[in-house]
Amino acid sequence: QVPVVESGEGSVQPGGSVRLSCKFSGLNFKNNVLGWFRQAPGKEREGVSCISYNGGRTTYLGDTRFRFTISRDNAKNMLYLQMNSLKPEDTATYYCAEDVGACTESWLTFILSSRSHWGQGTQVTVSS
């Protein structure tokens, strides 16, 4: 498990936008799948999106595919999540993670079930 630092927290109105960033410090960053996860108050952590090692494949869960864009900058060890058209139900603490594998829904599920330690996360609140 690789130390990560999430940033970009914010409080926005419905329909607004936020860009999250995640800085990785692992040696295998460039070879691994990266993903975003979130945990809403009173709910279990869930997968949001993942991106393959070279950015060629992305996966989104739910309606985030129409509103969120995941991207990565391997030269800077950075992962991003551009979130547009935010809804109150997007309110959550967002986390990032990386691991080997392929960017699929199964990978997101695997990370959720296998990861015991997460970064501090970054809070996004969508409210009018």
C-alpha positions as a Markdown table, in Angstrom:
| # | Residue | x | y | z |
|---|---|---|---|---|
| 1 | Gln | 0.0 | 0.0 | 0.0 |
| 2 | Val | 1.4 | 3.2 | -1.2 |
| 3 | Pro | 1.3 | 6.5 | 0.7 |
| 4 | Val | -1.0 | 8.9 | -1.0 |
| 5 | Val | -2.1 | 12.5 | -0.4 |
| 6 | Glu | -5.5 | 13.5 | -1.5 |
| 7 | Ser | -6.4 | 17.2 | -2.0 |
| 8 | Gly | -8.9 | 19.5 | -3.6 |
| 9 | Glu | -11.6 | 19.4 | -1.0 |
| 10 | Gly | -14.4 | 21.9 | -1.3 |
| 11 | Ser | -18.0 | 22.9 | -0.6 |
| 12 | Val | -19.9 | 23.6 | -3.7 |
| 13 | Gln | -23.5 | 24.2 | -4.8 |
| 14 | Pro | -25.4 | 21.6 | -6.8 |
| 15 | Gly | -24.3 | 21.9 | -10.5 |
| 16 | Gly | -20.9 | 23.1 | -9.5 |
| 17 | Ser | -17.4 | 21.6 | -10.2 |
| 18 | Val | -14.5 | 20.4 | -8.2 |
| 19 | Arg | -11.1 | 19.0 | -9.2 |
| 20 | Leu | -9.5 | 16.4 | -6.9 |
| 21 | Ser | -5.9 | 15.6 | -6.9 |
| 22 | Cys | -3.9 | 12.7 | -5.5 |
| 23 | Lys | -0.1 | 12.5 | -5.1 |
| 24 | Phe | 1.4 | 9.1 | -5.1 |
| 25 | Ser | 4.9 | 8.2 | -3.8 |
| 26 | Gly | 5.3 | 4.6 | -4.8 |
| 27 | Leu | 8.0 | 3.3 | -7.0 |
| 28 | Asn | 5.5 | 1.3 | -9.2 |
| 29 | Phe | 3.1 | 4.2 | -9.8 |
| 30 | Lys | 3.6 | 4.3 | -13.5 |
| 31 | Asn | 2.8 | 0.6 | -13.9 |
| 32 | Asn | -0.3 | 0.4 | -11.8 |
| 33 | Val | -4.0 | 1.1 | -12.1 |
| 34 | Leu | -5.2 | 4.1 | -10.1 |
| 35 | Gly | -8.7 | 4.6 | -8.7 |
| 36 | Trp | -11.0 | 6.9 | -6.9 |
| 37 | Phe | -13.3 | 5.8 | -4.1 |
| 38 | Arg | -15.7 | 7.6 | -1.9 |
| 39 | Gln | -17.5 | 7.2 | 1.4 |
| 40 | Ala | -20.7 | 9.2 | 2.1 |
| 41 | Pro | -21.8 | 9.8 | 5.7 |
| 42 | Gly | -23.4 | 6.6 | 7.1 |
| 43 | Lys | -22.6 | 4.6 | 4.0 |
| 44 | Glu | -20.0 | 2.1 | 3.0 |
| 45 | Arg | -17.0 | 3.1 | 0.9 |
| 46 | Glu | -17.7 | 2.6 | -2.8 |
| 47 | Gly | -15.7 | 2.7 | -6.1 |
| 48 | Val | -16.0 | 5.7 | -8.3 |
| 49 | Ser | -13.6 | 5.3 | -11.2 |
| 50 | Cys | -10.3 | 3.8 | -12.3 |
| 51 | Ile | -7.7 | 4.5 | -15.0 |
| 52 | Ser | -5.1 | 2.1 | -16.5 |
| 53 | Tyr | -1.4 | 2.6 | -16.2 |
| 54 | Asn | -1.1 | 4.6 | -19.4 |
| 55 | Gly | -4.5 | 6.3 | -19.3 |
| 56 | Gly | -5.8 | 4.3 | -22.2 |
| 57 | Arg | -8.7 | 2.7 | -20.3 |
| 58 | Thr | -11.1 | 4.2 | -17.8 |
| 59 | Thr | -14.0 | 2.8 | -15.9 |
| 60 | Tyr | -16.7 | 4.7 | -14.1 |
| 61 | Leu | -19.5 | 3.4 | -11.9 |
| 62 | Gly | -23.0 | 4.7 | -11.9 |
| 63 | Asp | -23.8 | 8.0 | -13.5 |
| 64 | Thr | -20.4 | 9.4 | -12.7 |
| 65 | Arg | -19.4 | 8.4 | -16.2 |
| 66 | Phe | -21.4 | 11.3 | -17.6 |
| 67 | Arg | -20.2 | 13.9 | -15.1 |
| 68 | Phe | -16.7 | 12.9 | -13.9 |
| 69 | Thr | -13.4 | 12.6 | -15.7 |
| 70 | Ile | -10.4 | 10.7 | -14.3 |
| 71 | Ser | -6.9 | 11.4 | -15.6 |
| 72 | Arg | -3.3 | 10.9 | -14.6 |
| 73 | Asp | 0.1 | 12.5 | -15.1 |
| 74 | Asn | 2.7 | 9.8 | -14.8 |
| 75 | Ala | 5.5 | 12.3 | -15.0 |
| 76 | Lys | 4.3 | 14.0 | -11.8 |
| 77 | Asn | 2.9 | 10.9 | -10.0 |
| 78 | Met | -0.5 | 12.5 | -9.9 |
| 79 | Leu | -4.1 | 11.3 | -10.3 |
| 80 | Tyr | -7.0 | 13.7 | -10.9 |
| 81 | Leu | -10.8 | 13.6 | -10.8 |
| 82 | Gln | -12.7 | 16.4 | -12.5 |
| 83 | Met | -16.2 | 16.4 | -11.1 |
| 84 | Asn | -18.8 | 18.4 | -12.9 |
| 85 | Ser | -22.6 | 18.8 | -12.5 |
| 86 | Leu | -22.2 | 17.8 | -8.9 |
| 87 | Lys | -25.2 | 16.6 | -6.9 |
| 88 | Pro | -25.9 | 16.5 | -3.2 |
| 89 | Glu | -25.5 | 12.7 | -3.3 |
| 90 | Asp | -21.9 | 13.2 | -4.4 |
| 91 | Thr | -21.2 | 14.5 | -0.9 |
| 92 | Ala | -18.5 | 12.2 | 0.5 |
| 93 | Thr | -14.9 | 11.8 | 1.5 |
| 94 | Tyr | -12.9 | 10.9 | -1.6 |
| 95 | Tyr | -10.0 | 8.5 | -1.5 |
| 96 | Cys | -7.5 | 7.3 | -4.0 |
| 97 | Ala | -5.6 | 4.1 | -4.3 |
| 98 | Glu | -3.3 | 2.2 | -6.7 |
| 99 | Asp | -2.5 | -1.5 | -7.4 |
| 100 | Val | -1.7 | -3.9 | -10.1 |
| 101 | Gly | -4.3 | -5.3 | -12.4 |
| 102 | Ala | -6.7 | -4.1 | -15.0 |
| 103 | Cys | -9.0 | -1.1 | -14.8 |
| 104 | Thr | -12.3 | -2.8 | -14.4 |
| 105 | Glu | -15.3 | -2.8 | -12.1 |
| 106 | Ser | -13.8 | -6.0 | -10.5 |
| 107 | Trp | -10.6 | -4.1 | -9.8 |
| 108 | Leu | -12.6 | -1.4 | -7.9 |
| 109 | Thr | -14.4 | -4.1 | -5.9 |
| 110 | Phe | -11.2 | -5.9 | -5.2 |
| 111 | Ile | -9.5 | -2.8 | -3.8 |
| 112 | Leu | -12.6 | -2.1 | -1.6 |
| 113 | Ser | -12.5 | -5.6 | -0.1 |
| 114 | Ser | -8.7 | -5.9 | 0.3 |
| 115 | Arg | -7.5 | -2.5 | 1.4 |
| 116 | Ser | -7.0 | -2.1 | 5.1 |
| 117 | His | -5.4 | 1.4 | 5.1 |
| 118 | Trp | -6.5 | 4.4 | 3.2 |
| 119 | Gly | -5.2 | 8.0 | 3.0 |
| 120 | Gln | -6.8 | 10.8 | 4.9 |
| 121 | Gly | -9.2 | 11.5 | 2.1 |
| 122 | Thr | -10.5 | 14.8 | 0.9 |
| 123 | Gln | -14.0 | 16.0 | 1.7 |
| 124 | Val | -16.4 | 17.2 | -1.0 |
| 125 | Thr | -19.7 | 18.7 | 0.1 |
| 126 | Val | -22.5 | 19.6 | -2.3 |
| 127 | Ser | -25.2 | 21.7 | -0.8 |
| 128 | Ser | -27.3 | 24.7 | -1.6 |
